[in-house]
Amino acid sequence: MNRLKYITTAVVLVTLGCAAATAHAESFFNVEVGIGRATYRDQGNMIWYQEGLPYKLSLKPPAFMAGLTGDIVERANWGLAWHADYVYLGTVHTEAIATTDENYDPSAKACKTDPCAAQTRFSGHGNVSGVALTLEPHYDWRGFRFGVEGGPFIFLPSWTESLTPATPVPGIGATVVRASARLHVGAVVGISVGHKNFSLSFQHFFDKTHEEFTPVWSSTNVVMARYRF
């Protein structure tokens, strides 16, 4: 009987230990997904468009993310979480009619010649995707979680621009330029409020590049709804 009692006690202890380890693993490794809207901030006049001449910027695409998260420290009212997420900030498009820089007056926002000479049609598109690695200290109050986060953003920008004469010229086709496809290291900061597994977040991505053919954006804001499994 004593031997059976010891065996039963050992089984119970092992079971409790496994349950505790499983609970810890679940809190340290959770899958999270999110969907929202990005707002790319353009670099301003004379970067792929000229104010005063016709242009259109479509800079508010859908965005999504998927990754892993967990708590490094978890106390009654506060904690420290980590996030490792793949983020796709969406594809943007630009259309513009522009003249040469020499024939454009940025102060008057108009051509120097009348009629405006040497006009070219610019059609651009591109996107940003990358991995955000952040730490999030958070405060918990009555079931709600208020957090701030920040960390590096390793991203791959894509930008293609097609240039054609505004007035078709026989024998002259499009000239296509592309930003170099290479990884960049930026940063991301954000705030969030959540309840149970659901949260809303606002993030600012420092994703500007300094290429010769730079993309139209200077940074990106993202509002996103997230769910943690």
C-alpha positions in Angstrom: 0.0 0.0 0.0 2.8 2.4 0.9 4.5 1.6 -2.4 1.2 2.3 -4.3 0.8 5.6 -2.4 4.3 6.7 -3.4 3.7 5.8 -7.0 0.4 7.7 -7.0 2.1 10.8 -5.4 4.9 10.7 -8.0 2.4 10.5 -10.9 0.5 13.5 -9.5 3.7 15.5 -9.1 4.8 14.7 -12.6 1.4 15.6 -14.1 1.4 18.9 -12.3 4.9 19.6 -13.5 4.0 18.9 -17.1 0.9 21.1 -16.8 2.9 23.9 -15.4 5.5 23.6 -18.1 2.8 23.5 -20.8 1.2 26.6 -19.4 4.5 28.4 -19.3 5.2 27.4 -22.9 1.8 28.6 -24.0 2.4 32.0 -22.4 5.9 32.3 -23.8 5.1 31.2 -27.4 1.8 32.4 -28.8 0.8 32.9 -32.5 -0.5 36.4 -33.3 -2.0 37.7 -36.5 -3.3 41.1 -37.5 -4.9 43.1 -40.3 -5.3 46.8 -40.7 -4.5 49.8 -42.9 -1.2 51.5 -43.6 -0.7 55.2 -44.4 2.6 55.8 -46.2 3.9 59.4 -45.7 5.3 60.7 -49.0 8.7 62.6 -49.1 7.1 65.7 -50.5 7.2 67.8 -53.6 9.6 66.8 -56.4 10.0 63.2 -55.2 8.1 61.4 -58.1 5.6 64.2 -58.5 5.5 68.0 -58.8 2.9 70.1 -57.0 0.9 72.3 -59.4 1.0 69.6 -62.1 -1.4 66.7 -62.3 -0.7 63.8 -59.9 -2.4 61.2 -57.8 -0.9 59.3 -54.7 -2.6 56.1 -53.5 -0.8 55.6 -50.2 -3.3 53.9 -47.9 -3.3 50.1 -48.7 -4.3 47.2 -46.5 -1.6 45.7 -44.3 -1.2 42.5 -42.4 1.1 40.7 -40.0 1.7 37.2 -38.6 4.2 36.0 -36.0 5.0 34.9 -32.5 4.7 36.6 -29.2 5.0 35.8 -25.5 5.7 37.1 -22.0 9.2 37.4 -20.7 8.0 38.7 -17.4 4.4 38.4 -16.1 3.2 39.9 -12.9 -0.2 40.7 -11.4 -0.4 44.2 -12.9 2.4 44.5 -15.4 4.7 42.5 -17.7 7.2 42.5 -20.5 6.4 40.8 -23.8 8.3 40.1 -26.9 7.2 40.1 -30.6 8.7 38.6 -33.7 6.4 39.4 -36.6 6.5 39.3 -40.4 4.8 42.6 -41.5 3.5 43.4 -45.0 2.7 47.1 -45.2 0.9 46.9 -48.5 1.5 48.2 -52.1 1.2 51.9 -53.0 0.8 53.5 -56.4 1.6 57.0 -57.8 0.7 58.7 -61.1 2.1 62.1 -62.1 2.8 64.4 -65.0 6.0 66.3 -64.5 8.6 68.4 -66.3 12.3 68.5 -65.9 13.7 69.9 -62.6 15.3 72.8 -64.5 11.9 73.8 -66.0 10.0 73.6 -62.6 9.7 76.4 -60.1 9.1 74.9 -56.6 8.2 78.3 -55.1 5.5 79.0 -57.7 4.7 75.3 -58.1 4.5 75.7 -61.8 6.5 75.3 -65.0 8.9 78.1 -65.9 7.8 77.9 -69.6 4.3 78.4 -71.0 3.2 76.1 -72.4 5.0 73.7 -70.1 7.7 71.9 -72.0 9.3 68.4 -71.8 6.5 66.8 -69.8 6.8 63.1 -68.8 4.3 60.7 -67.3 5.6 58.9 -64.1 3.9 55.7 -63.0 5.2 54.2 -59.8 4.4 51.3 -57.5 6.1 49.6 -54.6 5.8 48.1 -51.1 7.5 47.3 -47.9 7.7 44.0 -46.1 10.0 42.9 -43.3 10.4 41.5 -39.8 9.7 43.5 -36.7 11.5 42.4 -33.5 10.1 44.4 -30.5 9.8 44.4 -26.8 6.5 45.6 -25.2 6.3 46.6 -21.5 2.6 46.6 -20.6 0.4 47.6 -17.7 -2.7 45.5 -16.9 -5.8 47.0 -15.4 -9.2 45.3 -14.9 -8.7 42.9 -17.8 -7.3 45.5 -20.2 -3.7 45.6 -21.3 -2.0 48.9 -22.2 1.4 48.5 -23.9 4.2 50.4 -25.7 6.6 48.7 -27.9 9.7 49.3 -30.0 12.6 47.6 -31.7 14.4 47.1 -35.0 12.5 46.6 -38.3 14.5 44.6 -40.9 12.8 45.3 -44.2 12.9 44.8 -48.0 11.5 47.8 -50.0 10.4 47.5 -53.6 10.0 50.4 -55.9 9.5 50.6 -59.7 8.9 53.7 -61.7 7.9 53.8 -65.4 8.6 57.0 -67.4 6.9 57.7 -70.7 6.4 61.0 -72.7 3.2 62.7 -71.7 2.5 63.0 -75.4 3.2 59.8 -77.2 6.2 60.0 -79.5 6.7 57.3 -82.2 9.7 55.1 -81.5 10.0 56.2 -77.9 8.9 53.7 -75.3 8.9 53.6 -71.5 12.0 53.9 -69.4 11.9 51.8 -66.2 13.9 52.5 -63.1 14.0 50.4 -59.9 15.3 50.9 -56.5 18.0 48.3 -55.6 16.5 45.3 -53.9 18.4 44.9 -50.6 17.7 44.6 -46.9 17.6 47.7 -44.8 17.5 48.1 -41.0 15.0 50.6 -39.7 12.9 50.8 -36.5 9.3 50.6 -35.3 7.6 52.0 -32.3 4.0 51.7 -31.2 1.2 51.7 -28.6 -1.6 49.2 -28.1 -4.6 48.5 -25.9 -6.0 45.0 -25.6 -8.6 42.8 -23.8 -8.0 39.1 -23.5 -6.7 37.9 -26.8 -7.8 40.9 -28.9 -5.9 44.2 -29.3 -5.8 47.4 -31.3 -2.4 48.9 -32.1 -0.8 52.0 -33.7 2.7 51.6 -35.1 5.1 54.0 -36.8 7.7 52.4 -39.1 10.9 54.1 -39.9 11.3 52.6 -43.4 12.9 55.4 -45.5 15.7 54.4 -47.8 18.5 56.6 -49.2 18.9 55.0 -52.6 19.6 57.0 -55.8 16.1 56.0 -57.0 14.4 56.4 -53.6 10.8 55.3 -53.1 8.0 57.9 -52.7 7.6 57.2 -48.9 9.5 58.6 -45.9 7.8 56.5 -43.2 4.7 54.5 -42.6 1.9 54.6 -40.0 -0.2 51.4 -39.4 -3.4 50.9 -37.4 -4.1 47.2 -36.9 -6.4 44.8 -35.2 -4.6 41.8 -33.7 -5.6 38.5 -32.3 -3.4 36.2 -30.2 -4.0 32.5 -30.1 
